[in-house]
Amino acid sequence: MRDEDLTTPASPQQMTLGAETDVPPADVNPEKAQAAELSRAAREAVRHTDPRIDRQLARMGLADPEEEAGDARVRPQVRVVRPEDVDRLAEDVSAAREAVARANQRVNLLTWVVTAEGIAVAILALLLLFR
């Protein structure tokens, strides 16, 4: 390739990097543009980990309008719970609570039995020592 084959843009606005084609207008404050870009990048980074942040930002009025329109998602179908399922689950929960209560009673009984045996062994040991 020869140097004559290469062309150089006439102005810096014509120079682009990759897919970068937007030239910021001259009246935009560079600090505000940078802050907006950093804010957009931060939201984009958070969005990959937690998509709920968009809804929260929109509720607070901090989301960009163009991003809100572009990120509109289809709401998932709401699962309807039948009353029979709720009743069955309530019965299961009450049965589990009863089982836990019975197990707790057994543990308490076992604790008292072990304590009584420990006291009996201690008394027998004292009787053997003082004999």
C-alpha positions as CSV (number, residue, x, y, z in Angstrom):
1,M,0.0,0.0,0.0
2,R,1.4,3.4,-0.9
3,D,1.1,6.6,1.0
4,E,-0.8,8.2,-1.9
5,D,-3.6,5.6,-1.5
6,L,-4.3,6.8,2.1
7,T,-6.6,9.8,2.6
8,T,-6.6,12.0,5.6
9,P,-9.8,13.7,6.7
10,A,-9.9,17.4,6.2
11,S,-11.3,18.2,9.7
12,P,-11.3,16.5,13.1
13,Q,-15.1,16.1,12.9
14,Q,-14.6,13.7,10.0
15,M,-12.3,11.5,12.0
16,T,-14.2,8.6,13.7
17,L,-13.3,5.6,15.8
18,G,-15.2,2.4,14.9
19,A,-18.9,3.0,15.1
20,E,-18.5,6.4,16.6
21,T,-20.3,8.8,14.2
22,D,-21.9,11.4,16.5
23,V,-20.2,14.7,16.9
24,P,-21.3,16.5,20.0
25,P,-22.7,20.0,19.3
26,A,-20.4,22.9,20.2
27,D,-22.9,24.5,22.7
28,V,-22.9,21.4,25.0
29,N,-20.8,21.7,28.1
30,P,-18.0,19.0,28.0
31,E,-18.4,18.4,31.7
32,K,-22.1,17.8,31.4
33,A,-21.6,15.6,28.4
34,Q,-19.0,13.6,30.3
35,A,-21.2,13.3,33.4
36,A,-24.2,12.2,31.2
37,E,-22.0,9.6,29.5
38,L,-20.7,8.3,32.8
39,S,-24.2,8.2,34.2
40,R,-25.4,6.3,31.2
41,A,-22.5,3.9,31.4
42,A,-23.1,3.3,35.1
43,R,-26.8,2.6,34.5
44,E,-25.9,0.2,31.7
45,A,-23.5,-1.6,34.0
46,V,-26.0,-1.9,36.8
47,R,-28.8,-2.9,34.3
48,H,-26.8,-6.0,33.4
49,T,-26.8,-7.1,37.0
50,D,-30.2,-5.8,38.2
51,P,-32.8,-4.8,35.6
52,R,-35.2,-3.6,38.3
53,I,-33.0,-0.4,38.6
54,D,-34.7,1.0,35.5
55,R,-38.1,0.9,37.1
56,Q,-36.8,2.5,40.3
57,L,-34.9,5.3,38.4
58,A,-38.1,5.9,36.3
59,R,-40.2,6.2,39.5
60,M,-37.7,8.7,40.9
61,G,-37.7,10.6,37.6
62,L,-34.0,10.0,36.9
63,A,-34.2,7.9,33.8
64,D,-33.7,9.3,30.3
65,P,-36.9,9.4,28.3
66,E,-35.2,7.8,25.2
67,E,-33.9,5.0,27.4
68,E,-37.3,4.4,28.9
69,A,-38.9,4.0,25.5
70,G,-36.2,1.7,24.2
71,D,-36.1,-0.5,27.3
72,A,-39.8,-1.2,27.5
73,R,-40.1,-4.8,28.4
74,V,-43.1,-7.1,28.1
75,R,-44.5,-7.9,31.6
76,P,-44.6,-11.5,32.5
77,Q,-47.9,-13.3,33.0
78,V,-49.2,-13.0,36.5
79,R,-49.6,-16.4,38.1
80,V,-53.0,-16.9,39.5
81,V,-53.2,-19.0,42.7
82,R,-56.4,-21.0,43.2
83,P,-58.0,-21.0,46.7
84,E,-57.7,-24.8,46.7
85,D,-53.9,-24.5,46.5
86,V,-53.9,-21.9,49.3
87,D,-55.9,-24.2,51.5
88,R,-53.7,-27.2,50.7
89,L,-50.6,-25.1,51.5
90,A,-52.1,-23.9,54.8
91,E,-52.8,-27.5,55.8
92,D,-49.2,-28.4,54.9
93,V,-47.9,-25.5,57.0
94,S,-50.1,-26.4,60.0
95,A,-49.0,-30.1,59.7
96,A,-45.4,-29.0,59.6
97,R,-45.9,-26.8,62.7
98,E,-47.4,-29.7,64.6
99,A,-44.5,-31.9,63.6
100,V,-42.0,-29.3,64.8
101,A,-44.0,-28.9,68.1
102,R,-43.9,-32.7,68.7
103,A,-40.1,-32.8,67.9
104,N,-39.6,-29.9,70.3
105,Q,-41.5,-31.8,73.1
106,R,-39.3,-34.9,72.5
107,V,-36.1,-32.8,72.7
108,N,-37.3,-31.2,75.9
109,L,-38.1,-34.7,77.4
110,L,-34.8,-36.0,76.3
111,T,-33.0,-33.1,77.9
112,W,-34.7,-33.8,81.2
113,V,-34.0,-37.5,81.1
114,V,-30.3,-36.8,80.4
115,T,-30.2,-34.3,83.2
116,A,-31.8,-36.7,85.6
117,E,-29.3,-39.4,84.6
118,G,-26.4,-37.0,85.2
119,I,-27.7,-36.2,88.6
120,A,-28.2,-39.9,89.4
121,V,-24.6,-40.7,88.3
122,A,-23.2,-37.8,90.4
123,I,-25.1,-39.0,93.5
124,L,-23.9,-42.6,93.0
125,A,-20.3,-41.3,92.6
126,L,-20.6,-39.4,95.8
127,L,-22.0,-42.4,97.6
128,L,-19.0,-44.5,96.4
129,L,-16.5,-41.9,97.5
130,F,-17.9,-41.5,101.0
131,R,-18.4,-45.1,101.8
